[in-house]
Amino acid sequence: MKTLTVPIKEIYDSCDTGPHGDRHDLLGHKFYEWIAAQFAPGIIVEAGTLKGRSARSFSRGAPSSLVISYDIVYRSHLDSTGDPDAHDHILMYDNIITKAPMDINEINPAWFSKVDIIYLDISHNGRDEKVFLERIEPHFKGILIMDDVDDGKQYPGLQNVFQNITREKHLLPKLIAASRGTGVIPYGDWTIKIIAHGE
Ligand SMILES: C[S@@+](CC[C@H](N)C(=O)[O-])C[C@H]1O[C@@H](n2cnc3c(N)ncnc32)[C@H](O)[C@@H]1O
């Protein structure tokens, strides 16, 4: 087995400091940067893109890796808004390829055997995520990250899908996770050891 050791304090300490000395990372982006670096150079698949915030985190963490980001919707209207989070800003990142419109559940799943990290952040209804998990199961050998898996009020279907995963799975400590929960699931020969804050 190969062990991915996740040092919570080290990742937490890398978060930006707010005006009162507190650390901010409500979207879990420092974790994305950190894990991308562990697999560099590698291939990271993201679904979906939206404004490309998470895609850019993976890109920043691993400039030598390739980030391929899929979205079922092509949003050309984000091009000219001036919003720093606008979708087209990711075009300035040399190592991100965007594919839209493209349904992640229509890609030949054998492709995922080549991928080191998958980040799943799609419809949140639970149905699409369940289909995705079934499709990658025979092929994927890397680390799957699932966004927003621990908010039963907002996303009950998604939480249910995560809770029903029977293989090894981890909910990242809140300190470095997205505020609605970040799930991390090792496939293939991988196992994960989380070093808690203070250990
Ligand atoms: C929560 S947003 C993603 C946020 C993005 N990761 C970010 O950091 O800005 C979800 C996105 O998934 C897309 N989506 C939904 N179902 C999808 C599917 N089956 N395949 C690809 N993208 C999908 C939606 O169009 C939407 O843009």
Ligand as a Chemical Component Dictionary entry (heavy atoms), coordinates in Angstrom:
data_LIG
# 
_chem_comp.id                   LIG 
_chem_comp.type                 NON-POLYMER 
_chem_comp.pdbx_formal_charge   0 
_chem_comp.three_letter_code    LIG 
# 
loop_
_chem_comp_atom.comp_id 
_chem_comp_atom.atom_id 
_chem_comp_atom.alt_atom_id 
_chem_comp_atom.type_symbol 
_chem_comp_atom.charge 
_chem_comp_atom.model_Cartn_x 
_chem_comp_atom.model_Cartn_y 
_chem_comp_atom.model_Cartn_z 
_chem_comp_atom.pdbx_ordinal 
LIG C1  C1  C 0  -20.384 24.167 -7.309  1  
LIG S1  S1  S 1  -20.052 24.549 -8.966  2  
LIG C2  C2  C 0  -18.305 24.318 -9.113  3  
LIG C3  C3  C 0  -17.484 25.393 -8.454  4  
LIG C4  C4  C 0  -16.058 25.417 -8.936  5  
LIG N1  N1  N 0  -15.367 24.183 -8.583  6  
LIG C5  C5  C 0  -15.314 26.618 -8.398  7  
LIG O1  O1  O 0  -14.415 26.456 -7.560  8  
LIG O2  O2  O -1 -15.590 27.735 -8.818  9  
LIG C6  C6  C 0  -20.708 23.167 -9.817  10 
LIG C7  C7  C 0  -20.470 23.166 -11.307 11 
LIG O3  O3  O 0  -20.637 21.836 -11.783 12 
LIG C8  C8  C 0  -21.225 21.892 -13.071 13 
LIG N2  N2  N 0  -21.815 20.561 -13.326 14 
LIG C9  C9  C 0  -22.977 20.054 -12.851 15 
LIG N3  N3  N 0  -23.157 18.798 -13.288 16 
LIG C10 C10 C 0  -22.071 18.481 -14.056 17 
LIG C11 C11 C 0  -21.675 17.333 -14.798 18 
LIG N4  N4  N 0  -22.425 16.224 -14.840 19 
LIG N5  N5  N 0  -20.489 17.367 -15.466 20 
LIG C12 C12 C 0  -19.720 18.475 -15.446 21 
LIG N6  N6  N 0  -20.053 19.600 -14.759 22 
LIG C13 C13 C 0  -21.207 19.608 -14.070 23 
LIG C14 C14 C 0  -22.206 23.048 -12.986 24 
LIG O4  O4  O 0  -22.503 23.564 -14.269 25 
LIG C15 C15 C 0  -21.445 24.038 -12.094 26 
LIG O5  O5  O 0  -20.733 24.973 -12.862 27 
# 
loop_
_chem_comp_bond.comp_id 
_chem_comp_bond.atom_id_1 
_chem_comp_bond.atom_id_2 
_chem_comp_bond.value_order 
_chem_comp_bond.pdbx_ordinal 
LIG C1  S1  SING 1  
LIG S1  C2  SING 2  
LIG S1  C6  SING 3  
LIG C2  C3  SING 4  
LIG C3  C4  SING 5  
LIG C4  N1  SING 6  
LIG C4  C5  SING 7  
LIG C5  O1  DOUB 8  
LIG C5  O2  SING 9  
LIG C6  C7  SING 10 
LIG C7  O3  SING 11 
LIG C7  C15 SING 12 
LIG O3  C8  SING 13 
LIG C8  N2  SING 14 
LIG C8  C14 SING 15 
LIG N2  C9  SING 16 
LIG N2  C13 SING 17 
LIG C9  N3  DOUB 18 
LIG N3  C10 SING 19 
LIG C10 C11 SING 20 
LIG C10 C13 DOUB 21 
LIG C11 N4  SING 22 
LIG C11 N5  DOUB 23 
LIG N5  C12 SING 24 
LIG C12 N6  DOUB 25 
LIG N6  C13 SING 26 
LIG C14 O4  SING 27 
LIG C14 C15 SING 28 
LIG C15 O5  SING 29 
# 
